[in-house]
Amino acid sequence: MRLSLIQRQWLGALVIALLVPIFALAFYNAPRVSAGSCAEDAANLLQNGTMAGNPPDTVGVVANKWTSFVVGSKQPKFEIASNEGYDPNGSQYIWRDLDAWDAGIYQKVTTLNAGQTYHFWIVWAQALHDLNGSNDRATMLNRQIGVDPTGGTDPTSPNVQWSVPYYGTSGFNRPEWNLYFTASGSTATFFLRAQNKHLDGRNKVFFDTACLYPAGSGTPTSTPWSPTAPPGSPTPTATLTATPTHVSGTLIEDTDANIAYNSKWVQGSDTRATNGTYHYARGAKGSRAVMTYSFTGNEITVWYIGYKNRGRAKVLIDGKKAGVIDQYTPAVTFNLSQTFANLSPGAHTLKIRNAGAKNPSATDSYIVIDALEVPNAQALLSEFKFIADRPTKTPTPRSTPVQPRLIPFNLAAPQAPTPDDPSVIWDPRLAGLNVYLETATPAPGTLYWKLIRADYHDPFQHGGDFGGDHNMYYVITNENAARVPNQKVWQSWPDDATYAFTNADGIADIAMWANYFPENGPGPYNGYVDGLPSDVVRGMGLPANNHVSFILYFQKTVKGQNGAPTNTPTSTPTLVAPATATMTRTPTRTPTNVPNASPTPTATATIVPPAGTMVDDTDSAIQYAGAWTQGSDGRALNGTYHYARGAKGAPVTLTYNFSGSEITVWYIGYKNRGKVKVMVDGKRVGTIDQYTAAVTFNLSKTFANLAPGAHTLKIKNGGKKNLNATDSYIVLDALESK
């Protein structure tokens, strides 16, 4: 059929009318939310420290007001990564495949005052080594900042004062990325430089949030690194102004009797060292230099002195490798430190050793210990000297962490759907973040990875096994709720993907770098498990660039005939959303169901006793035997409970001695609960069937009419369960005697 001229004109107008809003949406940029960074402040002397882009040129896209440079013949690509960085405008992204390269950007500032000391630093400089989408943290990609006080623009000029090289895996707020200098005139040039030594994969760096302020202005977010040299030392490549600041911790000097050195170590002295002394040693293959120190706390900092003849110190905590300290610096550099954090609170043993390992640029493998430091509240009681007692010997501290903060943002409207499966724990905040669950559709009777729980940690909630502040964590369990080590998990985004493997505790983590705005749609990241069909959590990211994390719990499960899983064992068997605070309440004697829970089964009918003595599940008088685990939930009595899974030939038990004429057992019911055999003084007095169709708190059963006096309660499960139950877990919430 041929269209008339009028019909063709009308159709053309209709197409244009439809396309205009589509193109408008395509070119619409959502308003960026401030990160409150030093680069965004109008007082920042660097222009465009937030790295907003220019139009493309011959090398790619370079941040406005900045100029690219390349050292050598290997030309990397320059781009602006809108989904990476710290503040709103993205970051300067520099990358190249399969080659070593040396490149960066610089900016000349002409508004300085001669004789004024300035602080120059960068907050964000993440480096990645990408092998087939792995996006691993780079270990051979140095990031440095530099200043040429003469205003020159040649990064190879001897006039450039460079910061200490940093090849580490952190990309945020490093102490190495700080320089202090005194202006000799009105003009100086400021460099951001990356030097890649990887020869495989795609190697990339992201620079963001560059800042310059007069020293002492109060704006800096991190404490400067300040090298100084003793008399007779080689001239440092950067002669900077030291600005010692007290550290809120307890310093353990290298001479402390609690530090154990092997025979390789020698004590040295220098007035620039903390308290005037240090220990050094030279390890070799087959003849290690080793020191050990026992401490109590959740982190420890190692202070050392860098130089060109320094080696690499391997750091172990409680026998496990915690990291490496590369003590190489081109010039003598005092007051360097590296912190090993996120340890479990309690007693630990630090071991530092060197067996000849060194940086390829180093001339030898000496390692130096100047001091150790632990937080005040967790310090050992010893002959420690607080830094405040020795102001003239105070070391320049490590980077001061930026305090957590919440950048306001709008929630999704409408909010994302929540899972239909009532057994899935789904943090109620996820819907407003536009995060949602896509369930797998395997054939009935086959195994798949089922999501059993998804948590969200806002900027104030990081800690423990989930201490990172921009991470996706994966907790993987098998059909029996046991953690699965070495399991591959995936993080994907629209144009790529990366993976990680779970550790010995069944936990993996992958960093998130991209921000998003929930009111404009889901975030870019998705999380799932390799090897079987898997549920997928979609829409994650850093909302408005807030530093948040997501914790995803997956379990290997058999798909049922009706599409539901045939069993839902879980390492957190209560299967209820985590509360934000621990609750302590007086238990009611009548079982209270959670919302939407089914009525309490008659098998668990409660005998109402008079008020008695309540003993929480964490009480040391309760003796657990077998694989019991402590859990937490705000709706449990006092916020905690213990759970275990018995099996034939491998029962789980608990015992408790009490005085009185009756005892009440408080528990939490669910469909994966087993039967509890109850004995008093070695005689069976009854059974508690903990099965309920839905999660049910504050259930209890009382065993009364005992002879007044001392008794021993024993609870046991050897795998027995209700025919309707999916498993044989048992839970203890509390005991109450009268």
Buried (B, 14 or more C-beta within 10 A) or exposed (E): EEEEEEEEEEEEEEEEEEEEEEEEEEEEEEEBBEBEBBBBEEEBBBBBBBBBBBEEEEBBBBBBBBEBBBBEEBBBBBBBBBBBBBBBBBBBBBBBEEBBBBBBBBBBBEEBEEEEBBBBBBBBBBBBBBEEBBBBBBBBBBBBBBBBBEBBBBBEEEBBBBBBBBBBBBBBBBBBBBBBBBBEEEBBBBBBBBBBBBEEBBBBBBBBBBBBBBBEEEBBBBBBBBBBBEEEBEEBBBEBBBBBEEBEBBBBBBBBEBBEBBEBBEEBEBEBBBBBBBBBBBBEEEEBBBBBBEBBBBBBBBBBBBBBBBBBBBBBBEEEEBBBBBBBBBBBBBBBBBBBEBBEEEEBEBBBBBBBBBBEEBEEBBBBBBBBBBBBEBBBEEEBBBBEEBEEBBBBBBBBEBEEEEBEBBBBEEBBEBBEBBBBBBBEBBBBBBBBBBBBEBEEEEBBBBBBBBBBBBBEBBEEBBBBBBBBBBBBBBBEBBBBBEBBBBBBBEEEBBBBEBBEEBBBBBBBBBBBBBBEEBBBBBBBBEEBBBBBBBBBBBBBBBBBBBBBBBBBBBBEEEEEBBBBBBBBBBBBBBEEEEEEEEBEBEBBBBEEBEEBBEBBEBEEBEEBEBBBBEEEEBEBEBBBBEBBBBBBBBBBBBBBBBBEEEBBBBBBEBEBBBBBBBBBBBBBBBBBBBBBEEEEBEEBBBBBBBBBBBBBBBBEEBEEEEBEBBBBBBBBBBEEBBBBBBBBBBBBBB
